[in-house]
Each structure stands twice: as C-alpha cells, then as structure tokens.
Amino acid sequence: MKNVAAYIRVSTDGQLGDEKYGLEAQRAEIVKYCEKNDMNIIKWFSDEGESGAKVRPGFDEIIYGDVFNPPIEAVVVAKSDRVARDINVYFYYQGYLKIRKEIDLISVTEDFGQFGVFAEALKVFTMTCAKIERDNINRRTSAGRLLKAQKGGYSGGRPPFGYRVDSGRLVVVPEEAETVKKVFQMKGKEGKTYKEIVDYLNSQGLKNRSGTAFSISTVQVIYENKKTYEGFYRYGKDGEWVKGVHEPILKEEVE
C-alpha cells in the first residue's frame, strides 16, 4: 500500500458549499480513488477560499515544508487545476516534487498514467485548456472593467486616500477628504515643501490609512492624484482620463 497525502482547494467562497468541486466533493473523489488504487491517506492539506494565483499556505506546506518520501510517496488532488491552471506553474510543482522530494503528483480526474506513452501529451493538453479558460475569464473581466472605467466608474484597485469603496463606487471619506484639501492648499497655494506638509500633518496627530504617521511618499501620491480629486477617473496608468461618477473632493480649481 502506498502512503500518500491529499490536497483540496477552493478558490472562492461560493465553492465552500456544495458546488461540484467544493471541499467535500474533492475529498470524496480522492478517498474513492485511493481506496480503489490501494493508497493510504496519511495526511490532508487544504486551502479554503484561496485563489490559485495567490499564496496558498496548505500547498506551500507540501512544497516547502516537512513533507518527504518516506513516508509520503505521492500527493493526490481531485483535479489538476486545484494545483495550478498555469501550465508552467503546474509543471514546476510536479517537477519540484519529483526531483527534490521523489514524490509523485496524481490527479484523480485526469488519471494520466492509464494512457501510457500519451500521458504527458494528455496532461499538457488538459493544462492548456485550463490556461485558455483562465485567460478568457481574465480577458472578459478586464474588458468589463475597461468599459466601466470609460464611463467614469470605479473599476477596482486600491481606492485613493480620501475615498472608500461602497457598492462598487468611490465614496468620500470626510475626515480623509479634509486632509487631502489641506495637502493641496499647502502645496498648491502656499508653496510648502512635502516635508513641511508632512511635519504639519503629523504635528496635528493625523494618520494615514494604515494608522501610521504620514510620510513624504504618501503625501506625494496624494498630490500627484489631483485629477481624481477633481472628479476625473482612469483605469490603469495608461488609461484615458474621463469624467468620473464619484464626488470630487477638490470642487474648486487648485493651482
């Protein structure tokens, strides 16, 4: 009997329920496969609500933690895209486990081993399909955000100081907005340096969004984001400025 570890992952909160590839569904498939193939699961690893493109503590423990052969001879997953949709990343992990730890990576849904000499070709094909699917999702998402941005709507990313996101829109944060106005008054009208502005803000006990003292770089970012505060919006550094749907903080022209 081969000793193995099992890995399950869902990438969205919705998959935490009863969807096809939810945690319990993956667990059941893995258990069934291991019983059929005389494998003994000695440890489970999981990542709940983690995107495949982000850091995954559970899987990282397998790759970089104290998981070795012996006793673990293979890692079993319900589907190959639970490891990664990107082909290069998937094969990196497969090769890393095999070369560094002498551990096989087995996908229950795509049991490539049964196809003999065609196994690697089928594996590449399957991962290519998963990559195309991911690319298409990203393309549709980007297109939707771009269209929204072209109409002046908030399209994602960290909101600038002075605003928060509410129901997909930028909304003014009054206390932060006053700080923004003060920065533009001191820099644009009074000609103060960034250091003088920082010293003033900190002397008043004001804090930046993270709750720490203001720095020159923070104030500089605020001042260089003037068009947003005047009521304009653009998506990305290369996007075109358009009239935004959010309330401007700088309602009067600032020199």
DRENLOPA-961116 format. One line per 5 residues: number of its first residue (from 1); their letters; for each residue z, y, x of N, C-alpha, C. Coordinates in Angstrom, 2 decimals. Atoms other than C-alpha are relative to their C-alpha. Layout:
NUM> A> Z,Y,X,Z,Y,X,Z,Y,X; ...
This chain:
1> MKNVA> 0.00,-1.20,0.84,0.00,0.00,0.00,0.00,1.24,0.87; 0.12,-1.23,-0.77,-0.99,3.43,1.30,0.95,1.06,-0.55; -0.89,-1.09,0.39,1.62,6.18,1.26,-0.78,1.32,-0.02; 0.76,-1.24,0.13,0.19,9.47,0.01,0.88,1.11,-0.55; -0.60,-1.16,0.66,1.16,12.97,-1.03,-0.99,0.46,-1.06
6> AYIRV> 0.86,-0.49,1.08,-0.20,14.56,-4.21,0.14,1.52,-0.09; 0.01,-1.46,0.12,-1.19,18.20,-4.69,-0.64,0.41,-1.31; 0.53,-0.52,1.26,-1.67,20.02,-8.01,0.10,1.52,0.03; 0.02,-1.47,0.00,-2.57,23.66,-8.62,-0.68,0.52,-1.25; 0.69,-0.76,1.04,-3.40,26.01,-11.46,-0.08,1.44,0.49
11> STDGQ> 0.23,-1.33,-0.55,-4.83,29.45,-10.74,0.28,1.12,-0.98; -0.32,-1.04,0.98,-3.99,31.29,-13.98,1.15,-0.46,-0.86; -1.12,0.34,0.87,-1.02,31.45,-16.32,-0.45,-0.85,-1.17; 0.49,0.77,1.12,-3.21,30.05,-19.06,-0.06,-1.48,0.29; 0.09,1.39,-0.37,-3.62,26.82,-17.14,1.36,-0.67,0.12
16> LGDEK> -1.33,0.60,-0.06,0.13,26.31,-17.10,0.31,-0.78,-1.26; -0.22,0.69,1.26,-0.16,25.00,-20.64,-0.70,-1.33,-0.04; 0.58,1.31,0.22,-2.23,22.15,-21.97,-1.50,-0.04,0.26; 1.41,0.03,-0.29,-5.69,23.02,-20.63,-0.37,-1.26,0.77; 0.49,1.24,-0.61,-7.85,20.26,-19.16,0.54,-0.21,1.40
21> YGLEA> -0.47,0.15,-1.37,-6.81,20.97,-15.59,1.35,0.68,0.20; -1.37,-0.46,-0.15,-3.25,22.08,-16.26,0.76,-0.95,0.90; -0.79,0.80,-0.94,-0.49,20.72,-14.05,0.23,-1.43,-0.47; -0.31,1.34,0.49,0.43,17.78,-16.27,-1.25,-0.88,-0.08; 1.25,0.76,0.05,-3.21,16.77,-16.75,-0.39,-0.47,1.40
26> QRAEI> 0.29,0.38,-1.38,-3.75,16.81,-12.98,0.94,-1.10,0.46; -1.00,0.98,-0.40,-0.54,14.87,-12.45,-0.35,-1.38,-0.56; 0.32,1.27,0.65,-1.59,12.18,-14.93,-1.21,-0.66,0.66; 1.19,0.55,-0.64,-5.02,11.76,-13.31,0.32,-0.57,1.37; -0.36,0.45,-1.34,-3.52,11.45,-9.84,0.81,-1.29,-0.06
31> VKYCE> -0.83,1.21,0.14,-0.90,8.91,-10.94,-0.86,-1.20,-0.36; 0.89,1.09,0.43,-3.54,6.80,-12.69,-0.87,-0.49,1.16; 0.86,0.35,-1.13,-5.82,6.90,-9.65,0.77,-0.77,1.06; -0.79,0.63,-1.04,-3.07,5.98,-7.23,0.45,-1.41,-0.40; -0.39,1.33,0.47,-1.87,3.07,-9.36,-1.18,-0.97,0.11
36> KNDMN> 1.20,0.84,-0.04,-5.45,1.75,-9.54,-0.40,-0.35,1.43; 0.45,0.20,-1.38,-6.02,2.10,-5.79,1.14,-0.36,0.95; -1.12,0.50,-0.80,-2.67,0.75,-4.58,0.53,1.07,0.96; -0.55,-1.10,-0.79,-1.34,4.10,-3.39,1.38,0.36,-0.51; -1.38,-0.36,0.34,2.31,5.11,-3.33,0.23,1.48,0.25
41> IIKWF> -0.24,-1.44,-0.14,3.01,8.78,-4.00,1.44,0.22,0.43; -1.36,-0.20,-0.50,5.99,9.71,-1.86,0.46,1.45,-0.09; -0.41,-1.40,0.15,5.90,13.48,-2.35,-1.07,0.77,-0.76; 0.89,-0.87,0.76,4.40,16.06,-4.73,0.09,1.42,0.55; 0.07,-1.41,-0.36,3.27,19.56,-3.78,-0.75,0.72,-1.11
46> SDEGE> 0.68,-0.72,1.08,2.23,22.23,-6.26,0.01,1.50,0.24; 0.07,-1.47,0.03,1.18,25.86,-6.66,-0.32,0.38,-1.44; 0.16,-0.35,1.39,1.59,27.34,-10.12,-0.38,1.47,-0.14; 0.46,-1.37,0.23,-0.41,30.41,-11.12,-0.47,0.69,1.25; 0.48,-0.59,-1.24,-1.79,30.92,-7.61,-1.51,-0.08,0.06
51> SGAKV> 1.46,0.00,-0.14,-5.41,31.95,-7.05,-0.40,-0.77,1.24; 0.49,0.75,-1.14,-7.45,29.73,-4.77,-0.34,0.88,1.18; 0.36,-0.91,-1.08,-8.34,32.79,-2.74,1.22,0.64,0.64; -1.22,-0.59,-0.51,-4.73,33.74,-2.10,0.84,-1.04,0.75; -0.91,0.89,-0.69,-1.88,32.30,-0.06,0.65,-0.94,-1.00
56> RPGFD> -0.58,1.01,0.89,-0.63,29.06,-1.62,1.10,-0.73,0.75; -1.12,0.58,-0.74,2.85,28.07,-0.40,0.00,-1.52,-0.02; -0.03,1.46,0.10,2.59,24.49,-1.67,-1.02,-0.65,0.91; 1.05,0.60,-0.83,-0.71,23.71,0.01,0.19,0.36,1.47; -0.26,-0.39,-1.38,0.23,25.67,3.13,1.05,-0.91,0.64
61> EIIYG> -1.01,0.91,-0.52,3.23,23.37,3.48,-0.64,-1.31,0.47; 0.72,1.21,-0.40,0.84,20.41,3.63,-0.75,0.24,1.30; 0.85,-0.28,-1.16,-1.46,22.05,6.15,0.82,0.35,1.24; -0.71,-0.54,-1.16,1.03,23.82,8.38,1.45,-0.47,0.12; -1.40,0.43,-0.01,4.37,22.20,7.51,0.19,-1.38,0.60
66> DVFNP> -0.36,1.30,-0.58,6.08,18.93,8.40,-0.54,-1.16,-0.83; 0.68,1.09,0.71,3.55,16.65,6.71,-0.88,-0.71,1.02; 0.70,0.71,-1.06,2.31,13.98,9.12,-0.25,-1.45,-0.39; 0.28,1.42,0.13,0.93,10.45,9.40,0.49,-0.70,1.26; -0.71,0.39,1.22,3.10,8.45,9.33,1.02,1.06,-0.42
71> PIEAV> 0.26,1.07,0.99,4.34,8.33,6.66,-1.18,0.28,-0.93; 1.02,-0.34,0.98,1.67,10.21,4.68,-1.39,-0.24,0.59; 1.34,0.36,-0.49,-1.83,8.74,5.11,-1.12,0.78,-0.69; 1.03,-0.75,0.73,-3.67,10.85,2.55,0.66,1.00,-0.93; -0.40,-0.97,1.02,-3.37,13.85,0.25,-0.98,-0.16,-1.15
76> VVAKS> 0.84,0.25,1.17,-4.67,13.23,-3.27,0.05,1.21,-0.93; 0.10,-1.11,0.95,-5.90,16.02,-5.56,-0.82,-0.47,-1.19; 0.73,0.39,1.20,-7.25,15.80,-9.10,-1.46,0.40,0.09; 1.36,-0.52,-0.08,-10.35,17.84,-8.28,-0.12,0.80,1.28; 0.15,-0.63,-1.31,-11.76,19.22,-5.03,0.21,1.51,-0.04
81> DRVAR> -0.17,-1.45,0.03,-11.72,22.82,-6.24,1.45,0.42,-0.17; -1.43,-0.32,-0.04,-7.92,22.59,-6.53,0.39,0.37,1.42; -0.23,-0.34,-1.40,-8.07,22.85,-2.73,-0.69,1.31,0.32; 0.76,-1.23,-0.26,-10.82,25.47,-2.46,-1.36,-0.12,-0.65; 1.36,-0.02,0.54,-14.06,26.49,-4.16,-1.00,0.35,1.10
86> DINVY> 0.88,-0.37,-1.11,-15.48,27.90,-0.94,-0.24,-1.21,0.89; 0.36,1.19,-0.77,-17.34,25.20,0.97,0.62,0.01,1.39; -0.51,-0.09,-1.36,-16.33,26.41,4.42,1.51,-0.21,0.04; -1.46,0.14,0.04,-12.67,26.66,3.47,0.39,-1.45,-0.30; -0.30,1.39,0.37,-12.68,23.22,1.84,-0.15,-0.92,1.20
91> FYYQG> 0.23,0.88,-1.14,-14.19,21.51,4.88,0.90,0.33,1.18; -0.98,-0.35,-1.03,-11.89,23.44,7.17,1.28,-0.78,-0.21; -1.23,0.71,0.31,-8.89,21.96,5.40,-0.18,-1.51,0.18; 0.25,1.42,-0.14,-10.46,18.50,5.29,0.00,-0.41,1.48; 0.06,0.30,-1.42,-11.24,18.59,8.99,1.33,0.18,0.70
96> YLKIR> -1.32,-0.25,-0.61,-7.88,20.06,9.89,0.94,-1.17,-0.23; -0.88,1.12,0.33,-6.00,17.31,8.08,-0.40,-1.27,0.75; 0.48,1.23,-0.63,-8.18,14.55,9.52,0.18,0.03,1.50; -0.04,-0.08,-1.46,-8.31,15.78,13.11,1.41,0.23,0.53; -1.32,-0.36,-0.51,-4.88,17.32,13.54,1.10,-0.96,-0.45
101> KEIDL> -1.11,0.80,0.54,-2.82,15.00,11.35,-0.40,-1.43,-0.39; 0.51,1.32,0.36,-5.02,11.90,10.76,0.32,-0.33,-1.47; -0.26,0.15,1.44,-4.60,12.44,7.00,-1.30,0.24,-0.76; 1.20,-0.15,0.81,-7.44,11.90,4.52,0.27,0.94,-1.18; -0.07,-0.85,1.19,-8.16,14.34,1.70,-0.84,-0.66,-1.09
106> ISVTE> 0.67,0.78,1.04,-9.03,12.48,-1.52,-0.01,0.77,-1.32; 0.14,-0.60,1.32,-10.36,13.96,-4.76,-0.18,-1.10,-1.03; 0.05,1.02,1.05,-9.74,11.85,-7.86,-1.29,0.11,-0.80; 1.17,-0.20,0.85,-12.53,13.35,-9.95,-1.29,-0.29,0.74; 1.18,0.29,-0.81,-15.09,13.22,-7.15,0.37,-1.04,1.04
111> DFGQF> -0.36,1.08,-0.91,-14.38,9.83,-5.59,-1.20,-0.29,0.90; 1.20,0.06,-0.83,-16.96,10.35,-2.87,-0.14,-1.31,0.77; 0.04,1.20,-0.81,-16.02,7.21,-1.00,-0.83,-1.11,-0.59; 0.72,1.09,0.64,-17.66,4.90,-3.54,-1.50,0.10,0.19; 1.43,-0.18,-0.13,-21.10,6.33,-2.73,-0.51,-0.24,1.42
116> GVFAE> 0.43,0.40,-1.32,-21.21,5.13,0.86,-0.62,1.10,0.81; 0.66,-0.95,-0.90,-23.73,6.94,3.07,-0.30,1.32,-0.68; 0.29,-1.23,0.73,-24.30,9.53,0.31,1.26,0.83,-0.26; -1.27,-0.66,0.32,-20.64,10.53,0.20,0.02,1.45,0.43; -0.07,-1.37,-0.50,-20.89,13.63,2.39,-0.99,0.92,-0.71
121> ALKVF> 1.00,-0.80,0.70,-24.09,14.82,0.70,0.48,0.37,-1.39; -0.51,-0.26,1.34,-22.49,14.49,-2.73,1.17,0.99,0.04; -1.14,-0.91,-0.13,-19.39,16.27,-1.53,-0.50,1.43,0.20; 0.57,-1.33,-0.24,-21.47,19.19,-0.22,-0.60,0.55,-1.29; 0.62,-0.43,1.25,-23.41,19.33,-3.50,1.06,0.48,-0.99
126> TMTCA> -1.07,-0.35,0.93,-20.21,19.39,-5.56,0.65,1.33,0.38; -0.62,-1.23,-0.45,-18.66,22.13,-3.44,-0.95,1.18,-0.12; 0.99,-1.06,0.17,-21.91,24.12,-3.56,0.00,0.49,-1.44; -0.04,-0.37,1.42,-21.82,24.03,-7.36,1.23,0.84,-0.31; -1.23,-0.75,0.23,-18.21,25.22,-7.32,-0.11,1.41,0.57
131> KIERD> 0.16,-1.32,-0.62,-19.11,28.07,-4.95,-0.92,0.89,-0.84; 0.92,-0.76,0.84,-22.05,29.13,-7.13,0.71,0.49,-1.25; -0.76,-0.38,1.19,-19.76,29.12,-10.16,0.93,1.17,0.30; -0.92,-1.08,-0.38,-17.22,31.30,-8.36,-0.75,1.30,0.26; 0.81,-1.18,-0.28,-19.93,33.68,-7.13,-0.48,0.65,-1.29
136> NINRR> 0.48,-0.54,1.27,-21.30,34.04,-10.65,1.11,0.71,-0.77; -1.15,-0.63,0.66,-17.84,34.80,-12.04,0.30,1.35,0.65; -0.27,-1.25,-0.72,-17.28,37.41,-9.33,-1.07,1.05,-0.29; 1.11,-0.92,0.26,-20.72,38.92,-9.98,0.14,0.62,-1.38; -0.15,-0.51,1.36,-20.09,39.21,-13.72,1.18,0.95,-0.09
141> TSAGR> -1.18,-0.86,0.00,-16.64,40.67,-13.11,-0.30,1.35,0.64; 0.34,-1.24,-0.70,-17.97,43.22,-10.62,-0.93,0.87,-0.84; 0.94,-0.75,0.84,-20.79,44.19,-12.97,0.74,0.69,-1.14; -0.78,-0.58,1.09,-18.31,44.76,-15.80,0.83,1.17,0.47; -0.81,-1.09,-0.54,-16.08,46.89,-13.61,-0.87,1.20,0.35
146> LLKAQ> 0.89,-1.09,-0.36,-19.03,48.91,-12.35,-0.44,0.77,-1.24; 0.41,-0.64,1.24,-20.22,49.59,-15.90,1.11,0.87,-0.56; -1.14,-0.76,0.49,-16.74,50.70,-16.90,0.21,1.25,0.86; -0.18,-1.13,-0.90,-16.49,52.92,-13.82,-1.05,1.07,-0.22; 1.07,-0.95,0.25,-19.83,54.52,-14.59,0.26,0.86,-1.23
151> KGGYS> -0.37,-0.75,1.20,-18.32,55.62,-17.88,1.33,0.75,0.20; -1.21,-0.73,-0.32,-15.28,57.05,-16.11,1.29,-0.75,-0.27; -1.19,0.79,0.30,-12.90,54.21,-16.96,0.58,-0.65,1.22; -0.69,0.65,-1.11,-10.32,52.66,-14.66,-0.49,-1.44,0.15; 0.62,1.31,-0.21,-11.83,49.53,-13.08,0.78,-0.88,0.95
156> GGRPP> -0.82,0.86,-0.84,-8.98,48.06,-11.09,0.37,0.64,1.33; -0.49,-0.51,-1.28,-7.26,48.54,-7.76,1.32,0.72,-0.18; -1.28,-0.69,0.03,-4.07,50.35,-6.86,-0.19,1.42,-0.55; 0.16,-1.35,0.56,-3.72,53.48,-9.04,0.53,1.05,0.98; -0.46,-1.05,-0.91,-3.35,56.74,-7.09,1.38,0.51,-0.40
161> FGYRV> -1.32,-0.59,0.26,0.07,58.33,-6.76,-0.15,1.09,-1.06; 0.11,-0.95,1.10,0.68,60.32,-9.93,-0.45,-0.67,-1.28; 0.47,0.74,1.17,-0.76,57.68,-12.24,0.56,-1.43,0.00; -0.28,1.41,0.17,0.13,54.26,-13.59,-1.06,-0.58,-0.93; 0.99,0.65,0.86,-1.99,51.71,-15.44,0.68,-0.46,-1.28
166> DSGRL> -0.52,0.41,1.30,-1.37,51.20,-19.14,-1.18,-0.39,-0.88; 1.09,0.52,0.85,-3.68,49.02,-21.25,-1.38,0.30,0.59; 1.28,-0.19,-0.66,-6.45,49.34,-18.69,-0.41,1.44,0.20; 0.31,-1.43,-0.17,-6.24,53.16,-18.44,0.99,0.63,0.97; -0.89,-0.77,-0.87,-4.82,55.59,-15.91,0.79,0.98,-0.86
171> VVVPE> -0.89,-0.86,0.76,-1.82,57.39,-17.39,0.87,0.79,0.97; -0.77,-0.87,-0.89,0.00,60.33,-15.80,1.47,-0.40,0.02; -1.45,0.18,-0.19,3.49,59.71,-14.38,0.57,1.39,0.27; -0.41,-1.42,-0.10,5.16,63.11,-14.96,0.69,0.37,1.30; -0.74,-0.37,-1.20,7.60,63.09,-12.03,-0.88,-0.08,1.25
176> EAETV> 0.92,0.10,-1.13,4.91,61.94,-9.60,-1.04,1.11,-0.05; 1.00,-1.05,0.16,2.45,64.45,-11.02,0.51,1.33,0.55; -0.56,-1.25,-0.53,4.80,67.31,-10.12,-0.07,0.03,1.52; 0.10,0.08,-1.47,4.85,66.09,-6.53,-1.43,0.23,0.45; 1.42,-0.19,-0.32,1.06,65.93,-6.49,-0.35,1.48,-0.06
181> KKVFQ> 0.27,-1.43,0.14,0.86,69.53,-7.73,0.59,0.79,1.15; -0.67,-0.69,-1.09,3.32,70.62,-5.07,-0.77,-0.18,1.31; 0.78,0.27,-1.21,1.26,68.97,-2.32,-1.22,0.91,0.05; 1.21,-0.82,0.02,-1.89,70.81,-3.40,0.31,1.50,0.06; -0.40,-1.41,-0.10,-0.07,74.09,-3.80,0.32,0.37,1.44
186> MKGKE> -0.41,-0.30,-1.36,1.44,73.92,-0.33,-1.17,-0.11,0.98; 1.11,0.20,-0.92,-1.69,72.62,1.39,-1.17,0.91,-0.33; 1.19,-0.74,0.38,-4.47,74.30,-0.60,0.20,1.50,-0.11; -0.23,-1.43,0.23,-2.90,77.66,-1.45,0.82,0.66,1.09; -0.88,-0.60,-1.00,-0.19,78.19,1.15,-0.39,-0.34,1.43
191> GKTYK> 0.49,0.34,-1.33,-1.96,76.55,4.08,1.01,-0.73,0.86; -1.00,0.75,-0.77,1.00,74.38,5.08,-0.62,-1.22,0.66; 0.45,1.22,-0.66,0.53,71.50,7.50,0.56,-1.22,-0.74; -0.50,1.23,0.63,1.01,67.90,6.43,1.47,-0.23,0.37; -1.39,0.21,-0.42,4.22,67.76,8.47,0.95,0.92,-0.76
196> EIVDY> -0.85,-0.94,0.75,5.62,70.85,6.76,0.17,-0.47,-1.45; -0.09,0.49,1.37,4.82,69.34,3.36,0.92,-1.21,-0.07; -0.84,1.19,-0.04,6.42,66.02,4.30,1.47,0.38,0.16; -1.39,-0.43,-0.22,9.55,67.76,5.59,0.59,0.60,-1.28; -0.49,-0.61,1.23,9.82,69.73,2.35,0.30,-1.07,-1.06
201> LNSQG> -0.19,1.03,1.02,9.36,66.73,0.05,1.23,-0.85,0.28; -1.15,0.84,-0.37,11.90,64.65,1.96,1.31,0.78,-0.09; -1.22,-0.82,0.10,14.37,67.55,2.05,0.47,0.13,-1.44; -0.34,-0.06,1.42,14.23,67.56,-1.76,0.42,-1.36,-0.55; -0.42,1.34,0.41,15.12,63.87,-1.83,-1.06,-0.75,-0.79
206> LKNRS> 1.08,0.67,0.73,11.73,62.92,-3.29,-0.44,-1.27,0.73; 0.40,1.28,-0.57,10.46,59.38,-2.73,-1.43,-0.33,-0.39; 1.34,0.45,0.37,7.03,57.82,-2.63,0.12,-1.20,-0.94; -0.01,1.05,1.02,6.05,54.97,-4.95,0.83,-1.22,0.41; -0.76,1.16,-0.47,7.73,52.33,-2.78,1.49,0.30,0.11
211> GTAFS> -1.41,-0.35,-0.04,11.03,54.23,-2.94,0.49,0.47,1.35; -0.37,-0.46,-1.34,10.97,55.38,0.67,-0.44,1.45,0.19; 0.35,-1.39,-0.28,10.56,58.79,2.30,-1.50,0.17,0.16; 1.42,-0.29,-0.16,7.16,60.45,2.36,-0.37,0.05,1.48; 0.54,-0.08,-1.35,5.02,60.19,5.49,-1.26,0.86,-0.03
216> ISTVQ> 1.20,-0.82,-0.08,2.10,62.27,6.71,-1.20,-0.74,-0.61; 1.14,0.76,0.52,-0.36,59.47,5.87,0.00,-0.05,-1.52; -0.10,0.05,1.45,0.93,59.25,2.29,-0.46,1.32,-0.63; 0.37,-1.32,0.51,0.56,62.99,1.72,-1.49,0.25,0.22; 1.41,-0.18,-0.29,-2.87,62.97,3.35,-0.87,-0.74,-1.02
221> VIYEN> 0.74,0.77,1.01,-4.07,60.25,0.96,-0.02,0.74,-1.33; -0.09,-0.77,1.25,-2.86,62.34,-1.98,-0.98,1.17,0.04; 0.83,-1.21,-0.07,-4.65,65.47,-0.78,-1.49,-0.34,0.04; 1.41,0.38,-0.10,-7.89,63.64,0.00,-0.52,-0.64,-1.28; 0.39,0.58,1.29,-7.92,62.22,-3.53,-0.12,1.08,-1.07
226> KKTYE> 0.02,-1.17,0.87,-8.42,65.67,-5.05,-0.84,-0.20,-1.26; 0.90,0.12,1.14,-11.35,64.79,-7.31,0.59,-0.89,-1.10; -0.66,0.84,1.02,-9.36,62.04,-9.04,1.00,0.83,-0.78; -1.01,-0.82,0.66,-6.57,64.50,-9.77,-0.64,1.12,-0.84; 0.71,-1.00,0.80,-9.17,66.94,-11.12,-0.66,-0.63,-1.23
231> GFYRY> 0.52,0.66,1.20,-10.23,64.32,-13.67,-1.28,-0.79,0.20; 1.19,0.80,-0.28,-13.08,62.50,-11.93,0.39,-1.40,0.43; -0.30,1.38,-0.36,-13.35,58.82,-11.14,-1.22,-0.64,0.68; 1.06,0.82,-0.59,-15.35,56.49,-8.91,0.58,-1.36,0.36; -0.42,1.37,-0.30,-15.21,52.75,-8.26,-0.49,-0.38,1.39
236> GKDGE> 0.37,0.32,-1.37,-15.16,51.89,-4.55,-0.33,1.23,0.80; 0.23,-1.15,-0.88,-15.70,54.11,-1.55,-1.42,0.54,-0.10; 1.39,-0.42,0.06,-19.46,54.20,-2.06,-0.45,0.31,-1.43; 0.35,-0.26,1.38,-19.33,54.74,-5.81,-0.29,1.48,-0.26; 0.34,-1.38,0.37,-20.61,57.86,-7.55,1.11,0.59,-0.87
241> WVKGV> -1.03,-0.68,0.79,-18.07,60.36,-8.89,-0.57,0.35,-1.38; 0.39,-0.35,1.37,-18.26,60.71,-12.68,1.23,0.59,-0.70; -1.11,-0.54,0.77,-16.15,62.49,-15.28,0.85,-1.15,-0.52; -0.88,1.08,0.40,-13.13,60.28,-15.86,0.53,0.16,-1.41; -0.59,-0.06,1.33,-11.47,59.40,-19.13,1.51,0.26,0.08
246> HEPIL> -1.42,-0.23,-0.17,-8.00,59.94,-17.65,0.32,1.49,-0.01; -0.46,-1.40,0.03,-5.97,63.15,-17.94,0.11,0.53,1.42; -0.11,-0.56,-1.35,-6.37,65.37,-14.87,1.40,0.58,0.24; -1.28,-0.60,-0.38,-3.19,66.40,-13.03,-0.23,1.43,0.45; 0.36,-1.34,-0.44,-4.87,69.39,-11.44,-0.92,0.61,-1.03
251> KEEVE> 0.80,-0.55,1.09,-6.03,71.24,-14.51,-0.58,1.36,0.32; 0.56,-1.26,-0.46,-6.69,74.47,-12.64,-0.63,-0.23,1.36; 0.70,0.17,-1.29,-9.07,74.81,-9.70,0.95,0.30,1.14; -0.84,-0.15,-1.18,-7.26,74.36,-6.41,-0.90,0.22,1.20; 0.83,-0.27,-1.19,-8.70,75.87,-3.23,0.26,-1.05,1.05
